[in-house]
Amino acid sequence: MGNVGRPLSFGFPLPRDEVENLEPYRAPLEGRRNLLRLDFNENTLGPSPRVLDALRKISANEIAIYPEYDGLRELVIENLFSCGLQTSLLPEQVGLFNGVDAAIHSIFHSYGDRGDQLLTTIPTFGYYTPCAQMQGMEIVAIPYQEKDFCFPLKQIRDALMKKPRLLFICNPNNPTGTRLPPEEIIELASSFSETLFVVDELYEAFTGDSVLPLVDFNTTPNLLALRSLSKTAGLAGLRIGFAVGAAEVVDRVSRVTGPYDVNGFAVAAACAALLDQPYTDAYVAEVLKAKEWIKAELAANGIRYHMDGGNYFLLWPDRNATEIESLLRAKGILVRDMSHKPLIEGAIRVSIGTTMQMKEFWKIFLDLS
Ligand SMILES: Cc1ncc(COP(=O)(O)O)c(C=O)c1O
């Protein structure tokens, strides 16, 4: 970090040009313990007690051996069925990754060649850009539209005519919450079969926008959906995510990972979390309740905000966003300064936790405004 554009202090060996010129993904990750964390859209209560139980039961023997993955893909499929999936999926259609970040990295590694195009939107999740850059790809990022950040469907359709290798759609989008109906995504993917459509569904649980109940991967093999247990199930610290799609695509994306990239703790926790969907559902319901509460407060206050899908919203404070972020931190509340992101300059992104947590945030925010 901090060395971009500066020559290395030693001569050889040099990394690839793409790596040397890369602007790495940056996020303020340190010193977050014991604060009210409304900055990374994480689960603010932690995982199901069954997850903690499963972790406590891990024996020394299990730690000493490499992890085993048998049964986890099947559990993901069963869990998807319990959440509305109708068509059958085979275990080979589920890829296991060290968080969705690792799945994203692997997709670029397996599909993104030097000079190929990545088509995406802006502003969106920040990790797509460095992944495309490290492959030497050209990035075409289409802005969200108008003051409500509508999805730029026509522009994306036009840009697809140029046959980009990859299209990344974050749905709902982080940080604008913009939602594109899954039917539209599937229709687009069927019409532009030379592009791999990656739908990052990290926040779909809050509005049910998934392509999975609708897509047939036999007829639309160029579509891949990404799911994670980080945000809703509360496993962000353990790192586990899934890519669901046609078996051949999942196979190619999985080829570029190490054989044991997903660790045994993550496997045990994921199995327990997938078997306790009611816990996750209850957390999602609590967040949705809190979302309504804070939305009513924001509307009554007359402050500019933007709230759509996901467990977060954008807020334009009267004061400078960077300043309000540090003032809130000093009061024990973390939010994310979005000043540097195009189209949403001056905004902070606030994750939604429980109603009690939102009340705590709102009281302090008003005191500082
Ligand atoms: C849209 C989006 N995709 C992917 C990720 C990374 O997820 P994971 O924790 O599974 O790596 C995040 C995390 O903030 C995200 O917001």
The ligand as an SDF file (V2000), in Angstrom:
LIG
                    3D

 16 16  0  0  0  0  0  0  0  0999 V2000
  -21.1770   -6.3060   -3.0810 C   0  0  0  0  0  0  0  0  0  0  0  0
  -20.1820   -7.0870   -2.3070 C   0  0  0  0  0  0  0  0  0  0  0  0
  -19.6360   -8.1950   -2.8530 N   0  0  0  0  0  0  0  0  0  0  0  0
  -18.7380   -8.9280   -2.1800 C   0  0  0  0  0  0  0  0  0  0  0  0
  -18.3180   -8.5720   -0.9120 C   0  0  0  0  0  0  0  0  0  0  0  0
  -17.3330   -9.4490   -0.2000 C   0  0  0  0  0  0  0  0  0  0  0  0
  -18.0170  -10.4820    0.4550 O   0  0  0  0  0  0  0  0  0  0  0  0
  -17.2940  -11.6110    1.2800 P   0  0  0  0  0  0  0  0  0  0  0  0
  -17.2380  -11.1720    2.7040 O   0  0  0  0  0  0  0  0  0  0  0  0
  -18.1080  -12.8530    1.0910 O   0  0  0  0  0  0  0  0  0  0  0  0
  -15.9210  -11.7580    0.6880 O   0  0  0  0  0  0  0  0  0  0  0  0
  -18.8520   -7.4310   -0.3100 C   0  0  0  0  0  0  0  0  0  0  0  0
  -18.3940   -7.0160    1.0220 C   0  0  0  0  0  0  0  0  0  0  0  0
  -18.5670   -5.9140    1.4690 O   0  0  0  0  0  0  0  0  0  0  0  0
  -19.8080   -6.6690   -1.0190 C   0  0  0  0  0  0  0  0  0  0  0  0
  -20.3660   -5.5740   -0.4950 O   0  0  0  0  0  0  0  0  0  0  0  0
  1  2  1  0
  2  3  1  0
  2 15  2  0
  3  4  2  0
  4  5  1  0
  5  6  1  0
  5 12  2  0
  6  7  1  0
  7  8  1  0
  8  9  2  0
  8 10  1  0
  8 11  1  0
 12 13  1  0
 12 15  1  0
 13 14  2  0
 15 16  1  0
M  END
$$$$
